[in-house]
Amino acid sequence: MHGSHSIDVLEVPAGVGGAARVGIGGPVGSGKTAILEALIPVLTGRGTDLCVITNDLVTDEDAQRIRCGGFIDPARVSAVEAGACPHTVIREDPTLNIAAADDLEMRFPGTELILIESGGDNLASTFSLDLVDWWAFVIDVAGGDDIPRKRGPGVIQADLLIINKIDLAPNVGVDLAAMHEEAVAVREGRPVLLANARSGEGMTSLADELGRAVLFDR
Ligand SMILES: Nc1nc2c(ncn2[C@@H]2O[C@H](COP(=O)(O)OP(=O)(O)OP(=O)(O)O)[C@@H](O)[C@H]2O)c(=O)[nH]1
């Protein structure tokens, strides 16, 4: 009919989109994968039904590492190859990640939580709210205690800032209390969590935070 136009309605299968989608971003090497490795057993121990998506530039190395860990069914871990720019697939055009999350929910219908790790390359990476409901940004003590002062969008905008590798503070001459205080100040009081992904310190608090923020205190 002249003047009318069709509207494409995307078919979303029943149940898909029900899981909370959570981003874990931050600079290369800050410990995002290590945090997932320490966090997943805490969450599954609480009975949370979860899946994982990793974003690597051109490999599925992080996904393989999590699949090999033995703490999650390897089929529940999907890899998105981000190509040249890691920001694009979590912010400008998160279509690939949304498709990967939908696919996981279709294959595992009871999924309550999807953790999406992104291989960001600097302090500017943020997640699109079309992709995630909530996101954390991971920096580490060894990267320098001036990172909060640089006020990168990740540091400022994330729902939670995680300062990881706190065990290394004495080795790199960082005053942890001052770094924490400064991070809280630049975030105007929004949450900042101190963590040591190697020992698991902070992971109970992180699981509690996720419980409050997206799992509604299950
Ligand atoms: N001492 C110490 N080392 C850590 C901690 N967390 C991670 N690491 C180490 O830091 C290195 C980088 O950790 P990853 O988990 O691979 O970091 P990532 O952010 O996932 O790195 P990309 O995926 O390359 O962006 C590894 O050698 C980890 O063992 C921590 O809390 N303390």
The ligand as a Gaussian input file, in Angstrom:
#p B3LYP/6-31G(d) Opt

LIG

0 1
 N       49.782000     -10.745000      42.103000
 C       48.625000     -10.760000      41.454000
 N       48.595000     -11.117000      40.161000
 C       47.396000     -11.123000      39.537000
 C       46.184000     -10.778000      40.189000
 N       45.177000     -10.886000      39.287000
 C       45.733000     -11.267000      38.133000
 N       47.066000     -11.423000      38.273000
 C       48.048000     -11.813000      37.234000
 O       48.091000     -10.760000      36.273000
 C       48.282000     -11.294000      34.962000
 C       47.163000     -10.815000      34.041000
 O       45.927000     -11.363000      34.497000
 P       44.743000     -11.675000      33.510000
 O       43.627000     -12.234000      34.304000
 O       45.221000     -12.461000      32.335000
 O       44.408000     -10.204000      33.010000
 P       43.317000      -9.738000      31.931000
 O       42.849000      -8.403000      32.363000
 O       42.285000     -10.795000      31.749000
 O       44.198000      -9.615000      30.647000
 P       43.714000      -9.526000      29.092000
 O       42.676000     -10.609000      28.885000
 O       44.960000      -9.750000      28.320000
 O       43.147000      -8.149000      28.911000
 C       48.314000     -12.807000      35.132000
 O       49.658000     -13.192000      35.188000
 C       47.620000     -13.039000      36.465000
 O       48.059000     -14.208000      37.131000
 C       46.258000     -10.402000      41.563000
 O       45.260000     -10.054000      42.213000
 N       47.501000     -10.405000      42.134000

